[in-house]
Amino acid sequence: MSAADTAGVCSRCQQPIAGFAPPCDGVTAGYYLASAFPRYANEGDVYICDACMWRDPLYILDHGRIGND
């Protein structure tokens, strides 16, 4: 599936990404480009919303937790 086919939808939770406004060049703007973060991307991921990325065990291991998790 191409990025155009999934524009504005998180590959993990399938929810619309609030404030989706590409290009983000891999830097978080409410979402992550999976291709820019291969360490955390699962096969088939295109866009990952902030909420899903911050639930990723490897991401948490590297960056800790945020908010009220």
C-alpha positions in Angstrom: 0.0 0.0 0.0 1.4 3.4 -1.0 1.5 6.5 1.2 -1.1 8.1 -1.1 -3.5 5.2 -0.4 -3.2 5.7 3.4 -2.9 9.5 3.6 -3.9 10.8 6.9 -4.6 7.5 8.5 -2.4 5.7 11.1 -1.1 2.4 9.9 -1.5 0.9 13.3 -4.8 2.1 14.8 -6.4 3.0 11.5 -7.6 6.3 12.9 -7.4 9.7 11.1 -4.3 11.6 12.1 -5.2 15.0 13.6 -3.5 17.9 11.9 -2.1 15.7 9.1 -0.2 18.0 6.8 2.6 16.5 4.8 5.4 16.7 4.1 6.8 16.1 7.6 10.2 15.0 6.5 10.2 12.3 9.1 10.1 14.8 12.0 7.0 14.3 14.2 4.2 16.7 13.6 1.6 14.6 15.2 2.7 11.6 13.2 5.8 9.8 12.0 6.8 8.6 8.6 7.6 4.9 9.1 10.3 5.0 6.4 12.1 7.7 8.4 12.0 5.6 11.6 12.8 2.1 10.5 13.9 1.1 14.0 10.3 1.4 15.2 8.4 0.7 12.0 6.5 -2.6 11.6 6.2 -4.2 8.2 3.5 -2.3 6.2 3.6 0.8 8.4 3.4 4.1 6.4 2.3 6.7 8.9 2.3 6.2 12.7 0.4 8.6 14.9 2.0 10.0 18.1 -0.2 7.9 20.3 0.7 4.6 18.6 4.4 5.5 18.5 4.4 6.3 22.2 2.9 2.9 22.9 5.6 1.1 20.9 7.8 -0.9 23.4 11.0 -0.3 21.5 10.3 3.5 21.3 9.5 3.6 25.0 12.8 1.7 25.7 14.7 4.4 23.8 12.7 7.5 24.8 10.9 6.7 28.0 7.2 7.5 28.6 5.3 10.7 28.3 2.2 12.2 29.8 0.1 10.1 32.2 1.0 6.7 30.8 
